[in-house]
Amino acid sequence: MSRQVTDERRYYLNLNPPPDAGFVVVCGGVERMRPEYEVCRRDFPHFAVELVAEGEGMLLLNGRRFQLAPGVVFAYGPGIPHTIRTDPQHRMRKYYLDFAGAEAQPLLAATGLADWRALRVAALHEVVDLFESLGREAREESPIARTVCDTLARLVLLKIQQRAVSGGRDVPRSFTTYERVRRHMEEHFLRLQTIEDVARECRATPMYVSRLFRRFGGTGAYQFLLRLKMDYAAELLLDQGLLVKQAAARLGFADPFQFSRAFKRVHGVPPKQLLDSSLAQPRNSLAAE
């Protein structure tokens, strides 16, 4: 652990993991670099993932150089030399997670980080939230705290896999466009009916919007828009008690049948079946009594 840091919050869960462990968190935390921060290692006993939350710096990883900036994530492990430096004028704040076990390598490989290259994550706050949750749970004294932390660490890796975009700091301009279009859809999905609507309001072509979502979102643009609508539809039906035809009208569908088909396409069940199932289940123990 480097002493060239300030405002550090660290936790230590298992500094001597058993050789037959499947997946175990060793330690982790968050820290802000001092201006002189530089870590140079030729080896490391465990696998590690680091996420830059603020500031800028430089990474030399297994012989390749990368620029560090908010949202950049990278990993290293046994036998992987690495050097990390902060920009003295823009000191980094970064999260780190060290882990071990037979499943560590496959889980890391699934993220794309085991190629020993820096990636950038979309929706940085989502990954930060998981790191923060992991830190809070690591300080719990309950008998299952370590198990909870191991599970959260797996979620961190899965979230990185879900949100990773290649290119480190040098993410293509198209990724910035993707984030802008995605935010626009999240904020205005109620009035947006087609990808043509989205493209027109975002000053792009429908084909380009579709390509952006296939490349960076792992799904179709219309599928993403439909998911936003149907998640809100479930809230209208279950939380606000609207009828199916009322929810259909609120979301701009021509008729309840068309709405029901779209709802089933996303959630796997038609809205009426969801409502019937919800009404059949007691809300709490008092209702059950």
BAFI-3210 file (N, C-alpha, C; in Angstrom, 3 decimals, decimal comma, padded with zeros to 6 digits):
// residues 289
n [1|2|3|4|5|6|7|8|9|10|11|12|13|14|15|16|17|18|19|20|21|22|23|24|25|26|27|28|29|30|31|32|33|34|35|36|37|38|39|40|41|42|43|44|45|46|47|48|49|50|51|52|53|54|55|56|57|58|59|60|61|62|63|64|65|66|67|68|69|70|71|72|73|74|75|76|77|78|79|80|81|82|83|84|85|86|87|88|89|90|91|92|93|94|95|96|97|98|99|100|101|102|103|104|105|106|107|108|109|110|111|112|113|114|115|116|117|118|119|120|121|122|123|124|125|126|127|128|129|130|131|132|133|134|135|136|137|138|139|140|141|142|143|144|145|146|147|148|149|150|151|152|153|154|155|156|157|158|159|160|161|162|163|164|165|166|167|168|169|170|171|172|173|174|175|176|177|178|179|180|181|182|183|184|185|186|187|188|189|190|191|192|193|194|195|196|197|198|199|200|201|202|203|204|205|206|207|208|209|210|211|212|213|214|215|216|217|218|219|220|221|222|223|224|225|226|227|228|229|230|231|232|233|234|235|236|237|238|239|240|241|242|243|244|245|246|247|248|249|250|251|252|253|254|255|256|257|258|259|260|261|262|263|264|265|266|267|268|269|270|271|272|273|274|275|276|277|278|279|280|281|282|283|284|285|286|287|288|289]
n.u [000,836|000,566|002,070|001,826|-000,536|-003,708|-006,653|-007,529|-009,528|-009,558|-009,909|-009,448|-009,802|-009,067|-006,051|-004,491|-005,437|-007,027|-005,550|-007,365|-009,490|-012,436|-013,358|-012,325|-012,317|-009,515|-008,531|-009,229|-010,350|-010,447|-008,663|-006,922|-004,416|-001,209|000,709|003,228|002,817|003,705|003,732|005,536|005,747|007,005|005,740|002,840|000,954|-001,747|-004,797|-005,874|-008,080|-008,468|-010,080|-010,393|-011,699|-011,532|-009,469|-006,232|-003,722|-000,973|-000,441|001,606|001,445|002,261|004,114|002,771|001,497|-000,853|-003,237|-004,674|-007,864|-011,012|-013,270|-011,715|-010,603|-008,561|-006,486|-004,300|-001,990|-000,490|002,845|002,612|004,018|003,750|003,294|002,161|001,257|000,359|-001,040|000,404|-000,937|-003,553|-004,636|-005,220|-008,114|-008,899|-010,475|-009,835|-009,566|-008,610|-008,258|-008,569|-008,201|-009,475|-011,414|-010,871|-009,236|-010,811|-013,128|-012,050|-011,061|-013,411|-014,210|-012,567|-010,307|-008,167|-006,533|-004,705|-005,017|-006,143|-009,492|-012,531|-015,327|-018,773|-021,363|-020,148|-020,858|-022,415|-020,627|-018,962|-020,795|-021,100|-018,506|-018,446|-020,493|-019,342|-017,174|-018,547|-019,843|-017,632|-016,825|-018,610|-019,562|-020,840|-021,422|-021,630|-020,453|-018,120|-018,897|-020,934|-019,352|-017,703|-019,637|-020,490|-018,111|-017,951|-020,120|-019,100|-017,161|-018,829|-020,381|-018,429|-017,807|-020,246|-020,402|-018,038|-015,917|-013,747|-010,516|-009,526|-008,624|-008,799|-011,364|-013,569|-015,200|-017,760|-018,686|-019,197|-021,330|-023,150|-023,625|-024,858|-027,193|-028,389|-028,896|-030,755|-032,870|-033,514|-034,484|-036,650|-038,363|-041,088|-042,435|-041,189|-041,595|-040,580|-037,462|-036,836|-037,904|-036,163|-033,688|-034,141|-034,470|-032,011|-030,332|-029,258|-028,931|-031,378|-030,170|-027,553|-027,941|-028,900|-026,617|-024,863|-025,994|-025,839|-023,101|-022,101|-024,012|-024,869|-027,349|-030,382|-031,396|-034,145|-035,045|-033,945|-035,322|-037,912|-037,676|-037,342|-039,879|-041,566|-040,674|-041,495|-044,196|-044,776|-044,521|-046,672|-048,822|-048,504|-047,734|-049,153|-051,676|-053,052|-055,290|-054,896|-055,573|-055,407|-052,690|-051,634|-052,576|-051,294|-048,665|-048,737|-049,601|-051,445|-053,553|-054,777|-054,106|-051,848|-050,098|-049,996|-048,727|-046,201|-045,419|-045,300|-043,286|-041,055|-041,124|-041,879|-044,336|-047,842|-049,433|-051,877|-051,685|-049,566|-050,724|-052,814|-051,307|-049,994|-052,115|-052,886|-050,935|-050,025|-049,309|-047,810|-046,867|-049,000|-051,129|-051,165|-052,032]
n.v [-001,183|002,182|005,053|007,513|009,023|010,639|011,148|008,497|005,547|002,466|-001,120|-004,386|-007,683|-010,385|-011,193|-013,360|-015,394|-018,604|-021,401|-022,960|-021,375|-020,153|-017,582|-014,641|-011,620|-009,688|-007,132|-003,581|-000,266|003,364|006,210|009,359|010,732|012,013|014,853|013,848|011,216|007,999|004,733|001,842|-001,314|-004,601|-006,931|-008,518|-009,847|-010,611|-010,438|-007,304|-004,534|-001,247|001,916|005,059|007,889|010,636|013,324|013,087|011,082|008,780|005,561|002,764|-000,283|-003,534|-003,020|-001,288|001,991|004,164|006,816|008,226|009,024|010,344|007,643|005,754|002,433|-000,216|-003,189|-005,440|-008,083|-011,107|-011,248|-009,154|-006,291|-002,864|000,660|003,531|006,853|010,067|013,116|015,994|018,428|017,770|015,842|012,398|010,574|007,438|004,206|000,928|-002,636|-005,675|-009,109|-012,726|-016,278|-019,283|-018,591|-016,021|-015,201|-016,038|-014,426|-011,868|-011,924|-011,919|-009,286|-007,997|-006,813|-008,438|-008,530|-006,711|-003,895|-000,514|000,430|002,261|003,145|003,471|005,439|006,123|006,629|004,453|002,333|003,397|003,570|000,856|000,207|001,848|000,692|-001,782|-001,002|-000,069|-002,403|-003,936|-002,998|-003,909|-005,916|-008,303|-011,894|-012,743|-010,868|-010,991|-012,745|-011,264|-009,178|-010,539|-011,197|-008,646|-007,774|-009,438|-008,351|-005,807|-006,463|-007,549|-005,303|-003,635|-005,155|-004,886|-002,127|-001,361|000,330|000,221|001,799|003,440|006,597|007,803|007,692|007,214|009,933|009,250|007,805|009,741|010,970|008,859|008,689|011,157|010,902|008,732|009,807|011,752|010,160|008,856|010,987|011,924|009,895|009,476|011,052|010,363|008,317|006,814|005,710|007,459|009,815|010,191|010,462|012,788|014,775|014,661|015,395|013,580|010,678|008,039|005,548|005,939|006,358|003,827|002,283|003,315|002,378|-000,371|-000,678|000,488|000,084|-002,506|-003,336|-002,846|000,426|001,015|-001,038|-000,260|002,150|001,117|-000,470|001,499|002,682|000,497|-000,229|002,001|001,693|-000,585|000,518|002,315|000,536|-001,175|000,415|002,832|002,019|002,134|001,271|-001,137|-000,015|002,665|002,996|002,387|004,534|006,641|006,211|006,617|004,668|003,221|001,469|-000,735|-003,407|-003,347|-002,168|-004,154|-006,251|-005,139|-004,824|-007,489|-008,388|-007,169|-007,711|-010,353|-011,301|-010,643|-007,475|-007,773|-010,289|-009,832|-007,986|-009,547|-011,485|-009,900|-008,960|-011,295|-011,869|-011,373|-008,183|-007,846|-009,328|-008,831|-008,610|-011,194|-012,501]
n.w [000,000|-000,876|000,668|-000,276|-000,281|000,481|002,499|002,603|002,611|003,712|003,632|005,010|004,404|003,956|004,118|003,750|001,761|001,487|-000,271|-001,686|-002,280|-003,909|-004,817|-003,407|-001,550|-000,947|-000,063|-000,151|-001,170|-001,191|-002,296|-002,335|-004,414|-003,493|-004,743|-005,516|-006,081|-007,061|-008,101|-008,558|-009,622|-010,068|-009,750|-008,266|-005,591|-005,804|-007,800|-009,083|-009,395|-010,515|-010,368|-011,743|-010,305|-010,091|-011,391|-013,123|-014,778|-015,396|-016,775|-016,940|-018,172|-018,207|-020,200|-021,917|-022,509|-020,994|-020,737|-017,841|-016,531|-015,273|-014,975|-016,218|-016,102|-014,902|-014,640|-012,869|-012,005|-010,690|-011,766|-013,577|-014,574|-013,518|-013,559|-011,931|-012,081|-010,830|-012,118|-010,986|-010,894|-011,234|-009,258|-008,753|-007,671|-006,657|-006,755|-005,483|-005,725|-004,466|-005,099|-004,958|-005,748|-007,380|-009,230|-009,873|-012,094|-014,434|-014,020|-014,138|-016,740|-018,211|-018,099|-019,874|-018,989|-018,418|-020,558|-020,044|-020,462|-020,467|-019,884|-020,414|-018,442|-019,011|-017,459|-014,895|-012,227|-011,478|-011,155|-009,199|-007,077|-006,446|-005,571|-003,324|-001,791|-001,316|000,276|002,559|003,476|004,095|006,500|008,293|011,110|011,072|010,896|008,264|006,698|005,107|003,098|001,885|000,906|-000,922|-002,798|-003,635|-004,783|-006,993|-008,355|-008,908|-010,849|-012,802|-013,428|-014,503|-016,745|-018,068|-018,583|-019,815|-022,131|-024,830|-025,188|-023,213|-021,989|-024,411|-025,707|-028,438|-030,217|-030,825|-028,652|-026,726|-027,997|-027,912|-025,113|-024,750|-026,312|-025,032|-022,451|-023,190|-024,052|-021,655|-020,186|-021,647|-022,468|-022,316|-024,200|-026,544|-029,306|-031,418|-032,926|-034,879|-033,878|-031,711|-033,044|-034,551|-032,573|-031,369|-033,341|-035,268|-037,427|-037,797|-038,368|-037,477|-034,727|-034,024|-034,587|-032,655|-030,246|-030,595|-030,601|-028,179|-026,202|-026,254|-027,075|-029,002|-030,143|-030,123|-028,491|-026,084|-025,625|-025,462|-023,180|-021,189|-021,299|-020,615|-018,073|-016,668|-017,136|-015,605|-013,058|-013,120|-013,204|-010,951|-008,734|-008,884|-009,499|-011,975|-014,651|-017,325|-019,837|-019,199|-018,558|-021,055|-022,579|-021,260|-021,995|-024,675|-026,501|-029,197|-028,696|-026,054|-026,628|-028,296|-026,509|-024,509|-025,843|-026,257|-023,597|-022,674|-024,318|-023,207|-020,384|-020,187|-019,361|-019,851|-019,061|-017,633|-016,462|-014,742|-012,999|-011,906|-010,581|-008,734|-007,166|-006,012|-004,176|-000,775|000,654|002,974|006,141|007,848|006,105|005,230|007,462]
ca.u [000,000|001,360|001,879|001,771|-001,953|-004,447|-008,101|-007,728|-010,445|-009,144|-010,402|-008,650|-010,716|-008,423|-004,721|-003,863|-006,545|-006,700|-005,212|-008,487|-010,603|-013,015|-013,214|-012,297|-011,789|-008,352|-008,600|-009,669|-010,542|-010,414|-007,624|-006,517|-002,975|-000,414|001,306|004,409|002,428|004,202|003,862|006,207|005,849|007,292|004,906|001,797|000,551|-003,143|-005,378|-006,348|-008,776|-008,480|-010,985|-010,132|-012,936|-011,240|-008,089|-005,577|-002,441|-000,371|-000,309|002,436|000,907|002,800|004,844|001,958|001,243|-002,232|-003,581|-005,708|-008,827|-012,221|-013,944|-010,770|-010,426|-007,495|-006,220|-002,995|-001,981|000,821|003,735|002,300|004,636|002,916|003,672|001,020|001,636|-000,693|-000,719|000,459|-001,906|-004,899|-004,382|-006,254|-008,792|-009,231|-010,895|-009,113|-010,094|-007,693|-008,996|-007,805|-008,997|-009,479|-012,348|-010,469|-008,780|-011,930|-013,999|-011,340|-010,985|-014,709|-014,326|-011,664|-009,145|-007,062|-005,636|-003,798|-005,220|-007,088|-010,795|-013,323|-016,676|-019,899|-022,109|-019,146|-021,486|-022,922|-019,504|-018,556|-021,772|-020,794|-017,286|-018,810|-021,245|-018,370|-016,443|-019,415|-020,058|-016,372|-016,670|-019,619|-019,037|-021,720|-020,711|-021,673|-019,944|-017,165|-019,660|-021,580|-018,308|-017,311|-020,717|-020,426|-016,935|-018,370|-020,970|-018,216|-016,589|-019,907|-020,753|-017,371|-018,031|-021,435|-020,240|-016,708|-015,724|-012,311|-009,903|-008,987|-009,044|-009,008|-012,618|-013,993|-016,226|-019,066|-019,135|-019,792|-022,643|-023,994|-024,036|-025,798|-028,458|-028,957|-029,457|-031,943|-033,932|-033,902|-035,203|-037,824|-038,912|-042,551|-042,953|-040,518|-042,309|-039,793|-036,060|-036,817|-038,092|-034,918|-032,655|-034,437|-034,218|-030,580|-029,617|-028,514|-029,779|-031,808|-029,189|-026,402|-028,371|-028,941|-025,238|-024,298|-026,475|-025,283|-021,676|-021,778|-025,036|-025,125|-028,752|-030,901|-031,858|-035,571|-035,201|-033,645|-036,453|-039,053|-037,421|-037,657|-041,334|-042,223|-040,350|-042,406|-045,531|-044,924|-044,761|-048,044|-049,775|-048,351|-047,613|-050,173|-052,978|-053,735|-055,755|-054,038|-055,878|-054,922|-051,236|-051,384|-052,800|-050,253|-047,415|-048,908|-049,898|-052,701|-054,606|-054,250|-053,547|-050,479|-049,333|-049,808|-047,714|-044,906|-045,129|-044,890|-042,000|-039,993|-041,165|-042,129|-045,734|-048,724|-049,719|-052,998|-051,184|-048,763|-051,657|-053,499|-050,336|-049,735|-053,287|-053,004|-049,888|-050,169|-048,297|-046,941|-047,300|-050,302|-052,114|-051,222|-052,834]
ca.v [000,000|003,396|006,085|008,803|009,275|011,308|010,848|007,101|004,673|001,135|-002,253|-005,599|-008,776|-011,697|-010,960|-014,664|-016,231|-020,042|-021,806|-023,604|-020,421|-019,932|-016,154|-013,984|-010,254|-009,552|-005,808|-002,570|001,058|004,541|007,110|010,471|010,734|013,217|015,283|013,057|009,801|007,100|003,344|001,057|-002,698|-005,616|-008,083|-008,263|-011,188|-010,912|-009,657|-006,000|-003,642|000,127|002,802|006,482|008,639|012,058|013,644|012,529|010,460|007,948|004,151|001,896|-001,585|-004,643|-002,470|-000,364|003,247|004,647|008,012|007,987|010,109|009,803|006,599|004,761|001,300|-001,105|-004,291|-006,082|-009,291|-011,749|-011,228|-008,052|-005,046|-001,676|001,934|004,444|008,200|011,067|014,465|016,794|019,518|017,191|014,622|011,388|009,850|006,176|003,050|-000,288|-003,891|-006,800|-010,350|-013,933|-017,496|-019,977|-017,939|-014,625|-014,989|-016,046|-013,260|-010,701|-012,058|-011,573|-007,825|-007,476|-006,201|-009,387|-008,266|-005,708|-002,624|000,354|000,622|003,317|002,690|004,396|005,532|005,986|006,639|003,122|001,534|004,006|003,167|-000,510|000,276|002,431|-000,325|-002,779|-000,436|-000,030|-003,760|-004,454|-002,524|-004,550|-006,959|-009,468|-013,123|-012,984|-009,664|-011,356|-013,331|-010,141|-008,451|-011,343|-011,071|-007,292|-007,702|-010,040|-007,364|-004,777|-006,977|-007,665|-003,956|-003,186|-005,877|-004,319|-000,714|-001,065|000,786|000,194|003,053|004,223|007,992|008,207|007,126|007,922|010,965|008,614|007,385|010,935|011,118|007,804|009,086|012,282|010,369|007,890|010,695|012,379|009,161|008,629|012,157|012,286|008,687|009,492|011,640|009,762|007,122|006,051|006,112|008,654|010,943|010,354|010,956|014,173|015,673|014,614|015,833|012,451|009,847|006,819|004,479|006,223|006,103|002,377|001,793|003,708|001,503|-001,701|-000,665|000,851|-000,313|-003,934|-003,572|-001,941|001,708|000,938|-001,917|000,547|003,057|000,328|-000,859|002,661|002,838|-000,611|-000,130|003,011|001,109|-001,453|001,404|002,825|-000,528|-001,760|001,406|003,870|001,387|002,435|000,177|-001,372|000,958|003,970|002,987|002,429|005,906|007,505|005,984|006,967|003,540|003,400|000,680|-001,592|-004,646|-003,047|-001,942|-005,435|-007,003|-004,535|-005,112|-008,886|-008,509|-006,712|-008,309|-011,786|-011,593|-009,521|-006,654|-008,284|-011,396|-009,231|-007,415|-010,637|-012,095|-008,954|-008,920|-012,568|-011,963|-010,417|-007,138|-008,009|-010,393|-008,505|-008,962|-012,657|-012,934]
ca.w [000,000|-000,969|001,684|-000,971|-000,485|001,539|002,504|002,252|003,359|003,305|004,407|004,857|004,714|003,977|003,570|003,491|001,267|001,393|-001,649|-002,360|-002,356|-005,230|-005,074|-002,103|-001,511|-000,076|000,539|-001,106|-000,597|-002,046|-001,818|-003,200|-004,552|-003,276|-006,025|-005,870|-006,118|-008,106|-007,684|-009,601|-009,160|-011,080|-009,468|-007,276|-005,160|-006,094|-008,883|-008,613|-010,317|-010,038|-011,105|-011,514|-010,114|-010,305|-011,705|-014,297|-014,508|-016,429|-016,427|-017,769|-017,793|-018,997|-021,345|-022,705|-021,816|-021,062|-019,987|-016,846|-016,366|-014,654|-015,720|-016,733|-015,204|-015,352|-013,716|-012,925|-011,200|-010,553|-012,918|-014,488|-014,102|-013,722|-012,945|-011,874|-011,639|-010,898|-012,562|-009,759|-010,950|-011,235|-008,499|-008,923|-006,604|-007,308|-005,988|-005,843|-005,196|-004,619|-004,903|-005,274|-005,847|-008,670|-010,152|-010,076|-013,464|-015,399|-013,812|-014,664|-018,197|-018,790|-018,184|-020,900|-018,351|-018,337|-021,682|-019,497|-021,141|-019,778|-020,484|-019,795|-018,145|-019,081|-016,194|-013,836|-010,906|-011,156|-010,664|-007,934|-006,061|-006,023|-004,770|-002,028|-001,060|-000,892|001,402|003,744|003,967|004,618|007,877|009,132|011,991|011,036|010,497|006,810|006,022|004,054|001,989|001,206|000,173|-002,087|-003,782|-004,190|-005,652|-008,265|-009,019|-009,449|-012,089|-013,788|-013,862|-015,406|-018,005|-018,706|-018,952|-020,350|-023,505|-025,081|-025,598|-022,118|-022,028|-025,795|-026,193|-029,640|-030,061|-030,937|-027,327|-026,123|-028,630|-027,353|-023,766|-024,875|-026,810|-023,975|-021,427|-023,758|-024,036|-020,268|-019,678|-022,446|-023,082|-022,354|-025,434|-027,692|-029,748|-032,382|-033,003|-035,733|-032,955|-030,964|-033,950|-034,922|-031,442|-031,049|-034,543|-035,832|-038,274|-037,103|-038,545|-036,620|-033,357|-033,859|-034,523|-031,368|-029,184|-030,809|-030,288|-026,806|-025,251|-026,309|-027,368|-030,016|-029,615|-029,826|-027,337|-024,894|-025,438|-025,024|-021,799|-020,358|-021,254|-019,937|-016,648|-016,132|-017,192|-014,443|-011,914|-013,230|-012,912|-009,627|-007,666|-008,974|-009,645|-013,231|-015,478|-018,487|-020,886|-018,759|-018,735|-022,494|-023,029|-020,692|-022,724|-026,076|-027,385|-029,920|-028,052|-024,986|-027,155|-028,722|-025,272|-023,831|-026,592|-025,952|-022,191|-022,598|-025,007|-022,308|-019,054|-020,255|-019,031|-020,192|-017,878|-016,840|-015,647|-013,682|-012,035|-011,208|-009,678|-007,652|-006,289|-005,310|-003,178|000,324|000,680|004,123|007,030|008,391|005,085|005,171|008,590]
c.u [000,879|001,042|001,769|000,329|-002,524|-005,898|-008,388|-008,753|-010,181|-009,814|-009,567|-009,514|-010,026|-007,047|-003,953|-004,925|-006,133|-006,454|-006,373|-009,701|-011,118|-012,856|-013,316|-011,707|-010,641|-008,421|-009,072|-009,801|-010,586|-009,396|-007,356|-004,996|-002,364|000,245|002,471|004,093|003,008|004,377|004,469|006,432|006,174|006,383|003,846|001,212|-000,875|-003,567|-005,943|-007,033|-008,777|-009,343|-010,670|-011,465|-012,742|-009,783|-007,548|-004,233|-001,970|-000,236|000,606|002,119|001,416|003,438|004,061|001,570|-000,212|-002,363|-004,738|-006,550|-010,075|-012,933|-013,024|-010,551|-009,343|-007,255|-004,778|-003,048|-000,592|001,615|003,494|002,920|003,751|003,481|002,483|001,519|000,431|-000,170|-000,712|-000,571|-003,345|-004,819|-005,567|-006,866|-009,276|-009,624|-010,044|-009,728|-009,092|-008,440|-008,161|-008,759|-009,008|-010,376|-011,921|-010,080|-009,928|-012,850|-013,344|-011,278|-012,291|-014,891|-013,528|-010,403|-007,946|-006,163|-004,616|-003,799|-006,227|-008,376|-011,458|-014,730|-017,675|-020,606|-021,176|-019,791|-022,001|-021,814|-019,021|-019,502|-021,482|-019,519|-017,600|-019,578|-020,309|-017,584|-017,265|-019,596|-018,794|-016,144|-017,736|-018,986|-019,871|-020,955|-020,726|-021,119|-018,992|-017,880|-020,365|-020,548|-017,844|-018,359|-020,698|-019,225|-017,223|-019,237|-020,149|-017,649|-017,641|-020,317|-019,695|-017,523|-019,193|-021,177|-018,916|-016,745|-014,228|-011,814|-009,349|-009,508|-009,424|-010,250|-013,079|-015,118|-017,623|-019,588|-019,771|-021,182|-023,626|-024,511|-025,060|-027,167|-029,146|-029,596|-030,733|-033,126|-034,433|-034,747|-036,527|-038,533|-040,433|-043,093|-042,324|-041,205|-041,470|-038,335|-035,909|-037,023|-036,806|-033,850|-032,885|-034,098|-032,743|-029,704|-028,685|-029,457|-030,212|-030,795|-027,996|-026,744|-028,389|-027,540|-024,596|-024,718|-025,977|-023,824|-021,407|-022,797|-025,332|-026,576|-029,183|-031,415|-033,343|-035,826|-034,932|-034,796|-037,667|-038,892|-037,735|-039,166|-041,999|-041,859|-041,269|-043,839|-045,777|-045,179|-046,197|-049,063|-049,707|-048,372|-048,725|-051,571|-053,735|-054,222|-054,829|-054,297|-055,406|-053,404|-050,872|-051,533|-051,708|-048,949|-047,553|-049,151|-051,294|-053,845|-053,979|-053,618|-052,096|-049,570|-049,020|-048,748|-046,321|-044,476|-044,628|-043,539|-040,845|-039,960|-041,497|-043,535|-046,590|-049,094|-050,854|-052,552|-050,340|-049,659|-052,360|-052,579|-050,074|-050,887|-053,422|-052,009|-050,134|-049,017|-047,321|-047,523|-048,674|-051,401|-052,277|-052,074|-054,302]
c.v [001,244|004,340|007,472|009,206|010,051|010,858|009,400|006,449|003,256|000,074|-003,480|-006,765|-010,124|-011,575|-012,248|-015,631|-017,684|-020,458|-022,437|-022,681|-020,323|-018,486|-015,448|-012,577|-010,207|-008,227|-004,824|-001,223|002,140|005,511|008,203|010,554|012,068|013,607|014,405|011,579|009,085|005,714|002,564|-000,348|-003,618|-006,827|-007,670|-009,613|-011,591|-010,206|-008,364|-005,255|-002,255|000,985|004,241|007,212|010,126|012,193|012,944|011,924|009,635|006,528|003,475|000,477|-002,653|-004,158|-001,506|000,844|003,690|005,936|007,688|009,236|009,512|008,794|005,546|003,686|000,394|-002,166|-004,754|-007,290|-009,881|-011,724|-010,102|-006,757|-003,844|-000,485|002,870|005,779|009,123|012,341|015,349|017,917|019,021|015,812|013,646|010,969|008,558|005,112|001,856|-001,481|-004,987|-008,086|-011,539|-015,108|-018,055|-019,289|-016,518|-014,344|-015,030|-014,834|-012,003|-010,744|-011,634|-010,067|-007,243|-006,885|-007,138|-009,340|-007,199|-004,435|-001,817|000,441|001,825|002,777|003,821|004,385|005,287|005,873|005,261|002,242|002,073|003,587|001,763|-000,558|000,822|001,418|-001,405|-002,279|-000,405|-001,430|-004,338|-004,041|-003,072|-005,681|-008,236|-010,694|-013,390|-011,801|-010,025|-011,954|-012,246|-009,392|-009,220|-011,225|-009,696|-007,132|-008,332|-009,059|-006,225|-005,223|-007,116|-006,295|-003,374|-003,859|-005,265|-002,942|-000,376|-000,656|000,837|001,586|003,884|005,639|008,419|007,524|007,909|008,914|010,364|008,143|008,565|011,186|010,088|008,199|010,218|011,790|009,535|008,753|011,350|011,411|008,912|009,772|012,400|011,073|008,705|010,039|011,038|008,450|006,232|006,509|007,301|009,903|011,244|010,991|012,413|015,135|015,716|014,982|014,750|011,691|008,614|005,688|004,680|005,965|004,598|001,789|002,117|002,742|000,083|-001,751|-000,483|000,369|-001,787|-004,285|-002,633|-000,655|001,652|000,031|-001,156|001,498|002,300|-000,115|000,287|002,816|001,737|-000,681|000,887|002,480|000,205|-000,633|001,928|001,776|-000,975|-000,729|002,449|003,320|001,716|001,149|000,032|-000,330|002,350|004,068|003,074|003,845|006,833|007,399|006,193|005,817|003,696|002,644|-000,225|-002,881|-004,443|-002,843|-003,273|-006,286|-006,465|-004,860|-006,554|-009,105|-008,147|-007,523|-009,801|-012,214|-010,417|-008,746|-007,184|-009,430|-010,871|-008,663|-008,502|-011,297|-011,201|-008,920|-010,192|-012,708|-010,959|-009,429|-007,314|-009,099|-010,129|-008,881|-010,472|-013,191|-012,612]
c.w [000,000|000,184|001,054|-001,269|000,696|001,459|002,156|003,184|002,875|004,164|004,054|005,303|004,834|003,325|003,305|003,003|001,150|-000,052|-002,411|-002,484|-003,787|-005,651|-003,726|-002,239|-000,516|000,672|-000,530|-000,435|-001,650|-001,452|-002,852|-003,206|-004,133|-004,600|-006,470|-006,075|-007,334|-007,505|-008,840|-009,050|-010,334|-010,911|-008,454|-006,881|-005,539|-007,377|-008,298|-009,749|-009,707|-010,966|-010,743|-011,428|-010,381|-010,721|-012,931|-013,908|-015,678|-015,893|-017,436|-017,323|-018,738|-020,299|-022,211|-021,860|-022,052|-020,259|-019,048|-016,660|-015,729|-015,557|-016,297|-015,672|-015,781|-014,278|-013,877|-012,001|-011,129|-011,857|-013,899|-013,959|-014,413|-012,952|-013,038|-011,346|-011,742|-011,525|-011,318|-009,721|-010,898|-010,556|-008,606|-007,584|-007,236|-006,292|-006,416|-005,120|-005,504|-004,288|-005,377|-005,394|-007,254|-009,694|-010,507|-011,521|-014,476|-015,252|-014,356|-016,181|-018,857|-018,929|-019,347|-020,323|-018,268|-019,566|-021,308|-020,331|-020,338|-020,584|-019,823|-019,564|-018,370|-017,736|-015,020|-012,462|-010,501|-010,579|-009,323|-006,811|-005,539|-005,188|-003,377|-001,174|-000,520|000,316|002,677|004,334|004,588|006,065|008,814|009,948|011,946|010,538|008,989|006,014|004,882|002,843|001,191|000,359|-001,058|-003,194|-004,435|-005,120|-007,010|-009,054|-009,608|-010,790|-013,180|-014,315|-014,792|-016,760|-018,776|-019,280|-019,634|-021,811|-023,746|-025,438|-024,474|-022,152|-023,434|-026,382|-027,417|-029,358|-030,118|-029,584|-026,585|-026,692|-028,079|-025,971|-023,823|-025,329|-025,734|-022,888|-021,921|-023,729|-022,615|-019,715|-020,395|-023,054|-023,174|-023,669|-026,684|-028,059|-030,665|-032,324|-033,945|-034,880|-032,198|-031,842|-034,306|-033,776|-031,061|-032,242|-035,069|-036,752|-037,488|-037,205|-037,625|-035,154|-033,091|-033,758|-033,186|-030,269|-029,361|-030,366|-028,804|-025,776|-025,236|-026,579|-028,483|-029,380|-029,263|-028,629|-026,046|-024,591|-024,906|-023,574|-020,834|-020,189|-020,421|-018,447|-015,973|-016,117|-015,989|-013,178|-011,933|-012,803|-011,453|-008,498|-007,684|-009,242|-010,907|-013,892|-016,679|-019,564|-020,499|-018,914|-020,209|-023,023|-022,515|-021,483|-024,227|-027,012|-027,985|-029,268|-027,002|-025,504|-027,586|-027,509|-024,582|-024,529|-026,284|-024,516|-022,041|-023,257|-024,078|-021,021|-019,047|-019,895|-019,474|-018,928|-017,018|-015,941|-014,488|-012,590|-011,236|-010,192|-008,481|-006,655|-005,463|-004,179|-002,068|000,333|001,836|005,015|007,622|007,406|005,020|006,321|008,389]
res [m|s|r|q|v|t|d|e|r|r|y|y|l|n|l|n|p|p|p|d|a|g|f|v|v|v|c|g|g|v|e|r|m|r|p|e|y|e|v|c|r|r|d|f|p|h|f|a|v|e|l|v|a|e|g|e|g|m|l|l|l|n|g|r|r|f|q|l|a|p|g|v|v|f|a|y|g|p|g|i|p|h|t|i|r|t|d|p|q|h|r|m|r|k|y|y|l|d|f|a|g|a|e|a|q|p|l|l|a|a|t|g|l|a|d|w|r|a|l|r|v|a|a|l|h|e|v|v|d|l|f|e|s|l|g|r|e|a|r|e|e|s|p|i|a|r|t|v|c|d|t|l|a|r|l|v|l|l|k|i|q|q|r|a|v|s|g|g|r|d|v|p|r|s|f|t|t|y|e|r|v|r|r|h|m|e|e|h|f|l|r|l|q|t|i|e|d|v|a|r|e|c|r|a|t|p|m|y|v|s|r|l|f|r|r|f|g|g|t|g|a|y|q|f|l|l|r|l|k|m|d|y|a|a|e|l|l|l|d|q|g|l|l|v|k|q|a|a|a|r|l|g|f|a|d|p|f|q|f|s|r|a|f|k|r|v|h|g|v|p|p|k|q|l|l|d|s|s|l|a|q|p|r|n|s|l|a|a|e]
***
